[in-house]
Amino acid sequence: MRQLPIGIQTFKKIIEQDLVYVDKTAHIHRLVKSGAYFFLSRPRRFGKTLLMSTLKSYFKGEEDLFKGLKIYDLEKDWKKYPVVHIDYSKITLTKETTAFEDTLNKLFTNIGKEYGLQIEEKYSHSAFLSLISLLYEKSGKVVILIDEYDKPLVDFLQDTKTFNENITILQNLYGLIKGLDEKLHFMLITGVSRFAKIGIFSGMNHIKDITLDERYADIVGFTQEELYSNFEEYLSRVQNRYNYTREQLRNIYRKKYNGYSWNGKTKLYNPFSILNSLDEQDFLYYWFSTGTPNFLTKIIKEQHFLPQNLEGVKTQDLIGSSLSLNNYPIVPLLFQTGYLTIKDIWHDNDLRRNYRLDYPNEEVRDAFVNQLAASFLNTPDISPRTEARDLKNALLEEKTDDFINILRSFFADIPSRLHIAKEAYYHSIVYLLLRLVGITALLEKETSVGRIDAVIEYSEKIYILEFKFARKDTVKDVNILAEKAIAQIEEMKYFEPYTASGKKIILFGIGFSDKKTAGKTKVLQLPYSP
């Protein structure tokens, strides 16, 4: 079998070593023929660096590398251009501003040497300007490829001083580009975040953002068709190992790793996850494990954003508009970083685009929920804990007292200073624990008379849950809260939409008062008569 290009992001190396290559060159040809200045945002480990490497080989006129690929028949005029390739993943990034400047200068000096040029300027923006001008004079119009442009910012999101210093360096650098228009042939900038308001690209209003352009929805990432047309032998190997049918294997991969979308239609696999899964013949959290999003969970907690609101969230903003990370809208940030993706797009009466976002797949959802639960419960890792798994059995076996006791044990472990005296905080923890063990709870279910806090439906029974919270100085007995929750379910008849299901209906009231938790249940007598 042809080897998988795991860890290899250089187009030339993949082709010369005859590794598996998913052909995206038709997209590349369309892009380079349709304009000159572009920006593309995609999550980490999604194929951006390989895209840039492919473009670099194309613009350097390495025609032989493209034989057999779609672009070979499309391109009629293979021209050679000088290429300035800035890959921030390979640039030294520390808290010392001079180190960033020095590394950039060294990069520009080395690119100059490749073309027989001497670059001697002291500052990075001056060295960049000199490099472009000298390349143009010697070889004609220049191509600029900037990969992971936002890494100097993302790496210092929690270090305001270095973050702002790096912004200044980048502003000085990119501020030169529009004035170099006559010397440039093509430019593509890629990154994860879009940082719309910090002015890095101020004055560069000629850059076309193709992040949500449907024509380039799958310019990186693998479609279902690409997966099965390029990796057949590896898929067969996994199928034989587990004795799956082909349809079973398709469903597993689809649920586990598919689902990323930038147009609500084209569904994509993250290349990093799928390549490692095929290689190891396993189904682990490959993409998630390469970068624990501690800063994301920190922002979610600081902004008091409810984790349960991430599923099916609706928004019109996928960019974000705050200069401060602490106030940066969490939904656009989670979309840009790959933890949420587009499930649906529609226009309202004012023709504004609306988006429905959700987790792309099980890998992201399960791993991120685990991360959030650990953060909210102030524990390093929660997934292996027996108590979490016992929650599932307690509900299945209708042992609601055990369910309440397990909740108490989790709340007891949280330091008092981390408790948030709000009902939504307790909702969030219950939601996270249920999600963690594979229980899907329908939250804030709308009825004709109000909202049910949660509904959990099994094949033979349905739980109707209502939560009640009060501060400890306002209630003497937390059991009273649980009784009030049951009373509200009965008074509002939250169970009525389910009485025709033929299933057992269990009313479950849960009361919270600081670290105290109580529960009360009541089985609805059927048949029910209004």
C-alpha positions as CSV (number, residue, x, y, z in Angstrom):
1,M,0.0,0.0,0.0
2,R,1.1,3.6,-0.6
3,Q,2.1,5.1,2.7
4,L,0.0,7.7,4.4
5,P,1.5,11.2,4.7
6,I,1.3,11.4,8.5
7,G,3.3,14.4,9.8
8,I,4.3,15.3,6.2
9,Q,3.0,18.6,5.0
10,T,5.4,19.3,2.1
11,F,3.7,18.7,-1.3
12,K,7.0,18.0,-3.1
13,K,8.0,15.3,-0.5
14,I,4.5,13.6,-0.7
15,I,4.7,13.4,-4.5
16,E,8.4,12.3,-4.8
17,Q,7.9,9.6,-2.1
18,D,4.6,8.5,-3.8
19,L,2.6,8.9,-0.6
20,V,-1.2,9.1,-0.7
21,Y,-2.3,12.6,-1.9
22,V,-5.9,13.8,-2.0
23,D,-6.0,15.9,-5.2
24,K,-7.2,19.5,-4.4
25,T,-5.4,21.1,-7.3
26,A,-8.6,21.9,-9.3
27,H,-9.5,24.2,-6.4
28,I,-6.1,25.7,-6.5
29,H,-6.3,26.4,-10.2
30,R,-9.7,28.1,-9.8
31,L,-8.3,30.2,-6.9
32,V,-5.2,31.4,-8.7
33,K,-7.1,32.3,-11.9
34,S,-9.9,34.2,-10.1
35,G,-8.0,36.9,-8.2
36,A,-4.8,37.9,-6.5
37,Y,-5.4,38.5,-2.7
38,F,-7.1,35.9,-0.5
39,F,-7.6,35.0,3.1
40,L,-8.7,31.5,4.4
41,S,-9.5,30.5,7.9
42,R,-9.6,26.9,9.0
43,P,-8.9,25.1,12.3
44,R,-5.5,23.7,13.2
45,R,-4.4,20.4,11.6
46,F,-6.8,20.8,8.7
47,G,-4.5,20.9,5.8
48,K,-3.7,24.6,5.4
49,T,0.1,24.0,5.5
50,L,-0.1,21.4,2.7
51,L,-2.2,23.8,0.7
52,M,0.4,26.5,1.0
53,S,3.2,24.0,0.1
54,T,1.3,22.9,-3.0
55,L,0.8,26.6,-4.0
56,K,4.5,27.2,-3.5
57,S,5.5,24.3,-5.8
58,Y,2.9,25.6,-8.4
59,F,4.2,29.1,-8.4
60,K,7.8,27.9,-8.5
61,G,6.9,26.2,-11.8
62,E,7.6,22.7,-10.6
63,E,5.4,21.3,-13.4
64,D,6.6,17.7,-13.2
65,L,5.3,17.3,-9.6
66,F,1.7,17.9,-10.9
67,K,1.7,15.2,-13.6
68,G,-1.4,13.1,-13.1
69,L,-3.2,15.7,-11.0
70,K,-6.2,17.7,-12.1
71,I,-4.3,21.0,-12.5
72,Y,-1.9,19.5,-15.0
73,D,-4.5,19.4,-17.7
74,L,-6.1,22.7,-16.6
75,E,-2.9,24.8,-16.6
76,K,-1.8,25.9,-20.0
77,D,1.0,28.2,-19.0
78,W,3.4,27.1,-16.3
79,K,5.1,30.3,-15.2
80,K,7.7,30.7,-12.5
81,Y,7.5,33.3,-9.8
82,P,9.7,34.2,-6.8
83,V,7.9,33.0,-3.6
84,V,8.0,34.6,-0.2
85,H,6.7,31.9,2.2
86,I,6.2,33.0,5.8
87,D,5.2,30.0,8.0
88,Y,4.7,31.3,11.6
89,S,4.7,27.7,12.9
90,K,8.4,27.7,12.2
91,I,9.2,31.1,13.7
92,T,10.5,31.5,17.2
93,L,7.8,32.9,19.5
94,T,8.7,33.9,23.0
95,K,7.8,36.7,25.3
96,E,10.9,38.6,24.1
97,T,9.8,40.9,21.3
98,T,13.4,41.0,19.9
99,A,13.3,37.2,19.4
100,F,10.3,37.5,17.1
101,E,11.9,40.4,15.2
102,D,15.2,38.6,14.9
103,T,13.6,35.4,13.6
104,L,11.5,37.3,11.0
105,N,14.6,39.1,9.9
106,K,16.5,35.9,9.6
107,L,13.7,34.4,7.5
108,F,13.7,37.3,5.1
109,T,17.5,37.2,4.9
110,N,17.5,33.5,4.1
111,I,14.8,33.9,1.4
112,G,16.9,36.6,-0.1
113,K,19.9,34.3,-0.2
114,E,17.9,31.7,-2.0
115,Y,17.5,34.2,-4.9
116,G,21.1,35.6,-4.6
117,L,20.0,38.8,-2.8
118,Q,21.5,40.5,0.2
119,I,19.0,41.8,2.9
120,E,20.6,43.9,5.6
121,E,17.8,45.9,7.2
122,K,17.5,45.9,11.0
123,Y,13.7,45.7,11.4
124,S,11.4,43.0,10.0
125,H,9.1,45.3,8.1
126,S,12.1,47.1,6.4
127,A,13.7,43.7,5.6
128,F,10.3,42.5,4.1
129,L,10.0,45.7,2.0
130,S,13.6,45.3,0.7
131,L,13.1,41.6,-0.1
132,I,9.9,42.2,-2.2
133,S,11.5,45.2,-4.0
134,L,14.7,43.3,-4.9
135,L,12.9,40.2,-5.9
136,Y,10.6,42.2,-8.2
137,E,13.6,44.0,-9.8
138,K,15.4,40.7,-10.4
139,S,12.6,38.2,-11.3
140,G,9.4,40.0,-11.7
141,K,6.1,39.9,-9.8
142,V,6.3,38.2,-6.4
143,V,4.0,35.6,-4.7
144,I,3.4,35.9,-0.9
145,L,2.2,32.9,1.1
146,I,1.6,33.6,4.8
147,D,0.7,30.4,6.8
148,E,-0.7,30.5,10.4
149,Y,-0.6,34.3,10.4
150,D,-2.3,34.4,13.8
151,K,0.1,32.1,15.7
152,P,2.0,35.0,17.1
153,L,-1.3,36.2,18.6
154,V,-3.0,32.9,19.6
155,D,0.1,31.7,21.5
156,F,-0.1,34.8,23.7
157,L,-3.9,35.2,24.2
158,Q,-3.4,35.3,27.9
159,D,-0.3,37.5,27.9
160,T,-1.6,41.0,27.0
161,K,1.8,42.7,26.8
162,T,3.3,40.2,24.3
163,F,0.0,40.0,22.4
164,N,0.0,43.7,21.8
165,E,3.7,43.9,21.0
166,N,3.2,41.2,18.3
167,I,0.2,43.0,16.9
168,T,2.5,46.1,16.4
169,I,5.1,44.0,14.6
170,L,2.5,42.4,12.3
171,Q,0.8,45.7,11.6
172,N,4.1,47.2,10.5
173,L,4.7,44.2,8.3
174,Y,1.3,43.8,6.6
175,G,0.8,47.6,6.4
176,L,3.3,47.6,3.6
177,I,1.5,45.1,1.3
178,K,-1.2,47.3,-0.3
179,G,1.5,49.7,-1.4
180,L,3.4,46.8,-3.1
181,D,0.5,45.9,-5.3
182,E,2.3,46.5,-8.6
183,K,5.1,44.2,-7.5
184,L,2.8,41.3,-6.4
185,H,1.2,38.5,-8.4
186,F,-0.7,36.6,-5.8
187,M,-1.1,36.4,-2.0
188,L,-2.8,33.9,0.3
189,I,-3.0,34.3,4.1
190,T,-4.2,31.4,6.2
191,G,-4.9,31.1,9.9
192,V,-7.3,29.9,12.5
193,S,-8.8,33.0,14.0
194,R,-10.0,36.1,12.1
195,F,-9.3,38.9,14.6
196,A,-11.4,41.3,12.6
197,K,-11.0,44.3,14.9
198,I,-7.3,44.5,15.9
199,G,-6.2,46.2,12.7
200,I,-3.5,43.7,11.5
201,F,-4.7,44.0,7.9
202,S,-5.9,47.7,8.2
203,G,-5.8,49.2,4.7
204,M,-5.8,45.8,3.0
205,N,-9.5,46.0,2.0
206,H,-8.6,44.3,-1.3
207,I,-8.2,40.9,0.4
208,K,-11.0,38.5,-0.4
209,D,-12.0,36.2,2.5
210,I,-12.9,32.8,1.0
211,T,-13.5,31.2,4.4
212,L,-17.3,30.8,3.8
213,D,-17.1,30.8,0.0
214,E,-19.0,27.8,-1.2
215,R,-16.7,27.3,-4.1
216,Y,-13.8,26.5,-1.7
217,A,-15.8,24.7,1.0
218,D,-13.6,21.6,0.6
219,I,-10.3,23.2,-0.5
220,V,-8.9,21.5,2.5
221,G,-10.3,18.5,4.5
222,F,-11.6,15.2,3.0
223,T,-15.1,14.7,1.7
224,Q,-16.8,11.3,2.1
225,E,-16.1,10.5,-1.6
226,E,-12.4,11.5,-1.2
227,L,-12.0,9.2,1.8
228,Y,-13.3,6.2,0.0
229,S,-11.6,6.8,-3.3
230,N,-8.2,7.5,-1.9
231,F,-7.9,5.2,1.1
232,E,-9.7,2.0,0.0
233,E,-6.9,-0.4,1.1
234,Y,-6.7,1.2,4.6
235,L,-10.4,1.1,5.0
236,S,-10.5,-2.6,4.1
237,R,-7.8,-3.3,6.7
238,V,-9.8,-1.6,9.5
239,Q,-13.0,-3.3,8.3
240,N,-11.4,-6.7,8.4
241,R,-9.8,-6.1,11.8
242,Y,-13.1,-5.4,13.5
243,N,-15.2,-7.6,11.3
244,Y,-17.4,-4.7,10.3
245,T,-19.6,-4.5,7.2
246,R,-18.6,-1.6,4.9
247,E,-21.8,0.2,5.9
248,Q,-21.0,-0.2,9.6
249,L,-17.5,1.2,9.0
250,R,-18.9,4.1,7.0
251,N,-21.3,5.0,9.9
252,I,-18.6,4.8,12.5
253,Y,-16.2,7.1,10.6
254,R,-19.0,9.5,9.7
255,K,-20.2,9.9,13.3
256,K,-16.7,9.9,14.8
257,Y,-14.8,12.2,12.5
258,N,-17.0,13.7,9.8
259,G,-19.2,16.8,10.0
260,Y,-17.0,19.9,9.6
261,S,-18.7,22.3,7.2
262,W,-18.3,25.9,6.1
263,N,-21.4,26.0,3.9
264,G,-23.8,23.8,5.8
265,K,-23.8,21.3,3.0
266,T,-20.4,19.9,2.3
267,K,-19.3,17.7,5.2
268,L,-15.6,17.1,5.8
269,Y,-13.2,14.9,7.7
270,N,-10.3,16.4,9.5
271,P,-7.3,15.0,7.7
272,F,-5.2,14.6,10.9
273,S,-7.8,12.4,12.7
274,I,-8.7,10.3,9.7
275,L,-5.1,9.6,8.7
276,N,-4.1,8.6,12.2
277,S,-7.2,6.4,12.6
278,L,-6.5,4.6,9.4
279,D,-2.9,4.1,10.3
280,E,-3.4,2.9,13.9
281,Q,-6.7,1.1,13.0
282,D,-8.3,2.7,16.1
283,F,-10.9,5.4,16.9
284,L,-9.2,7.7,19.3
285,Y,-9.4,11.5,19.9
286,Y,-6.5,12.3,17.6
287,W,-7.2,15.9,16.6
288,F,-8.4,17.0,20.1
289,S,-5.4,15.5,21.8
290,T,-3.0,17.7,19.8
291,G,-4.1,20.9,21.5
292,T,-6.0,21.1,24.8
293,P,-8.2,24.2,24.6
294,N,-7.6,25.5,28.2
295,F,-8.0,29.1,27.2
296,L,-11.4,28.3,25.6
297,T,-12.8,26.7,28.8
298,K,-11.3,29.6,30.8
299,I,-13.2,32.1,28.6
300,I,-16.4,30.1,28.8
301,K,-16.3,30.2,32.6
302,E,-15.3,33.8,32.8
303,Q,-18.1,34.9,30.5
304,H,-20.5,32.6,32.4
305,F,-21.5,31.0,29.1
306,L,-23.6,27.9,29.6
307,P,-22.1,24.9,27.9
308,Q,-25.5,23.4,27.2
309,N,-26.1,26.4,24.9
310,L,-23.4,25.2,22.5
311,E,-25.6,22.6,20.9
312,G,-27.7,23.9,18.1
313,V,-26.7,27.5,18.8
314,K,-27.9,30.2,16.3
315,T,-25.9,33.2,15.4
316,Q,-25.4,35.8,12.7
317,D,-21.8,36.5,13.8
318,L,-19.0,34.1,12.9
319,I,-16.2,36.7,13.1
320,G,-16.4,38.4,16.5
321,S,-15.9,42.0,17.1
322,S,-14.1,42.6,20.4
323,L,-10.5,43.8,20.9
324,S,-10.4,42.1,24.3
325,L,-10.1,38.3,24.6
326,N,-12.1,38.3,27.8
327,N,-15.0,39.9,25.9
328,Y,-14.5,38.0,22.7
329,P,-17.7,36.4,21.6
330,I,-17.3,32.7,22.5
331,V,-19.5,31.3,19.6
332,P,-17.4,32.8,16.8
333,L,-14.2,31.8,18.6
334,L,-15.4,28.2,18.9
335,F,-16.4,28.1,15.3
336,Q,-13.0,29.4,14.1
337,T,-11.1,27.0,16.2
338,G,-13.1,24.0,15.0
339,Y,-15.1,23.1,18.1
340,L,-18.3,24.2,16.4
341,T,-19.3,24.0,12.8
342,I,-22.0,25.1,10.4
343,K,-25.0,22.8,10.3
344,D,-27.5,25.1,8.5
345,I,-27.6,28.5,6.8
346,W,-30.7,30.6,6.1
347,H,-31.6,34.2,5.4
348,D,-34.1,36.2,7.5
349,N,-36.6,38.7,6.2
350,D,-33.8,41.4,6.1
351,L,-31.7,39.0,4.0
352,R,-29.2,38.6,6.8
353,R,-27.4,35.3,7.0
354,N,-28.2,33.1,10.0
355,Y,-26.2,30.1,11.0
356,R,-27.0,27.1,13.2
357,L,-23.9,25.7,14.7
358,D,-23.1,22.5,16.6
359,Y,-20.3,20.1,17.4
360,P,-19.0,18.6,14.1
361,N,-18.7,15.1,15.3
362,E,-18.4,12.7,18.3
363,E,-14.6,13.2,18.6
364,V,-15.0,16.9,19.2
365,R,-18.1,16.8,21.2
366,D,-17.1,14.0,23.6
367,A,-13.6,15.3,24.2
368,F,-14.7,19.0,24.6
369,V,-17.5,18.1,27.0
370,N,-15.0,16.1,29.0
371,Q,-12.7,19.2,29.1
372,L,-15.5,21.4,30.1
373,A,-16.7,19.1,32.8
374,A,-13.3,18.8,34.3
375,S,-13.0,22.6,34.3
376,F,-16.4,23.2,35.9
377,L,-15.8,20.5,38.5
378,N,-12.2,21.6,39.1
379,T,-10.6,18.2,38.4
380,P,-7.8,17.2,36.0
381,D,-9.8,14.5,34.3
382,I,-13.3,13.3,34.8
383,S,-13.9,10.6,32.1
384,P,-12.5,7.6,33.9
385,R,-14.3,8.3,37.2
386,T,-16.7,5.5,38.1
387,E,-19.2,8.0,39.6
388,A,-19.7,9.6,36.2
389,R,-20.5,6.2,34.5
390,D,-22.8,5.2,37.4
391,L,-25.0,8.2,36.6
392,K,-26.1,6.4,33.4
393,N,-27.0,3.2,35.2
394,A,-28.8,5.0,37.9
395,L,-31.2,6.5,35.4
396,L,-31.6,3.3,33.4
397,E,-32.4,1.4,36.5
398,E,-34.6,4.2,38.0
399,K,-32.4,4.5,41.0
400,T,-32.9,8.2,41.3
401,D,-31.6,8.3,44.9
402,D,-28.3,7.0,43.6
403,F,-28.4,9.6,40.9
404,I,-28.7,12.4,43.5
405,N,-26.0,10.9,45.7
406,I,-23.6,10.9,42.8
407,L,-24.4,14.5,42.0
408,R,-23.7,15.4,45.7
409,S,-20.3,13.8,45.5
410,F,-19.4,15.9,42.5
411,F,-20.6,19.1,44.0
412,A,-18.8,18.3,47.3
413,D,-15.5,18.2,45.5
414,I,-15.8,21.7,44.1
415,P,-14.1,24.3,46.3
416,S,-16.6,26.8,47.7
417,R,-14.8,29.7,46.0
418,L,-15.5,28.2,42.6
419,H,-19.2,27.7,43.2
420,I,-21.5,30.0,41.3
421,A,-24.7,30.7,43.2
422,K,-27.0,30.5,40.2
423,E,-29.4,27.9,39.0
424,A,-27.8,27.9,35.5
425,Y,-24.5,26.8,37.0
426,Y,-26.1,23.6,38.4
427,H,-27.9,23.1,35.1
428,S,-24.6,23.2,33.3
429,I,-22.9,20.6,35.5
430,V,-25.8,18.2,35.3
431,Y,-25.8,18.7,31.5
432,L,-22.1,18.1,31.3
433,L,-22.2,14.9,33.4
434,L,-25.1,13.5,31.4
435,R,-23.4,14.3,28.1
436,L,-20.2,12.8,29.4
437,V,-21.7,9.4,29.9
438,G,-23.6,9.5,26.6
439,I,-27.0,10.6,27.8
440,T,-28.7,13.1,25.5
441,A,-31.0,15.4,27.4
442,L,-33.4,17.7,25.5
443,L,-32.9,21.0,27.3
444,E,-35.3,23.9,27.7
445,K,-38.0,22.0,25.8
446,E,-40.7,24.5,24.7
447,T,-44.3,23.6,25.4
448,S,-47.5,25.6,25.0
449,V,-47.3,26.7,28.6
450,G,-43.6,27.1,29.2
451,R,-40.2,25.4,29.1
452,I,-39.3,22.0,30.5
453,D,-35.8,22.2,32.0
454,A,-34.8,18.8,30.6
455,V,-36.3,15.7,29.0
456,I,-34.5,12.4,28.9
457,E,-36.1,9.7,26.7
458,Y,-35.4,6.0,26.6
459,S,-37.0,3.2,24.7
460,E,-39.4,2.4,27.6
461,K,-39.5,5.5,29.8
462,I,-39.2,9.3,29.8
463,Y,-37.8,11.5,32.6
464,I,-39.3,15.0,32.9
465,L,-36.8,17.0,34.9
466,E,-37.2,20.4,36.6
467,F,-34.5,22.1,38.6
468,K,-35.0,24.5,41.5
469,F,-32.3,26.6,43.1
470,A,-32.2,28.8,46.2
471,R,-29.4,30.3,48.3
472,K,-28.8,28.5,51.6
473,D,-29.8,31.6,53.6
474,T,-33.3,31.6,51.9
475,V,-34.2,27.9,52.3
476,K,-33.9,25.7,55.3
477,D,-34.5,22.3,53.6
478,V,-33.3,21.6,50.1
479,N,-35.9,18.8,49.9
480,I,-38.6,21.6,49.7
481,L,-37.0,22.8,46.5
482,A,-37.3,19.3,44.9
483,E,-41.0,19.1,46.0
484,K,-41.6,22.5,44.4
485,A,-40.0,21.3,41.2
486,I,-42.4,18.3,41.1
487,A,-45.3,20.6,41.8
488,Q,-44.4,22.8,38.9
489,I,-44.2,19.9,36.5
490,E,-47.7,18.8,37.6
491,E,-49.1,22.3,37.6
492,M,-47.8,23.2,34.2
493,K,-48.5,19.7,32.8
494,Y,-45.0,19.5,31.2
495,F,-45.6,15.8,30.6
496,E,-48.6,16.2,28.3
497,P,-46.6,16.1,25.0
498,Y,-45.5,12.6,26.0
499,T,-48.6,10.9,27.4
500,A,-49.4,9.3,24.1
501,S,-46.0,7.7,23.7
502,G,-47.0,4.6,25.7
503,K,-43.8,5.0,27.8
504,K,-43.5,5.2,31.5
505,I,-43.3,8.9,32.5
506,I,-41.2,9.8,35.6
507,L,-41.4,13.3,37.0
508,F,-38.0,14.2,38.5
509,G,-37.6,17.3,40.6
510,I,-34.1,18.3,41.7
511,G,-33.3,21.0,44.2
512,F,-30.0,22.8,44.7
513,S,-28.9,25.0,47.5
514,D,-25.2,25.8,47.4
515,K,-23.5,22.4,47.9
516,K,-26.7,20.6,49.0
517,T,-28.7,18.6,46.5
518,A,-32.0,16.7,46.8
519,G,-34.3,14.9,44.5
520,K,-37.9,13.7,44.4
521,T,-39.6,11.6,41.8
522,K,-43.2,10.7,40.9
523,V,-44.4,8.2,38.3
524,L,-47.3,9.7,36.3
525,Q,-50.3,7.5,36.4
526,L,-51.4,6.4,32.9
527,P,-53.7,6.6,31.1
528,Y,-53.7,10.4,31.9
529,S,-56.9,12.4,31.6
530,P,-56.5,16.2,31.4
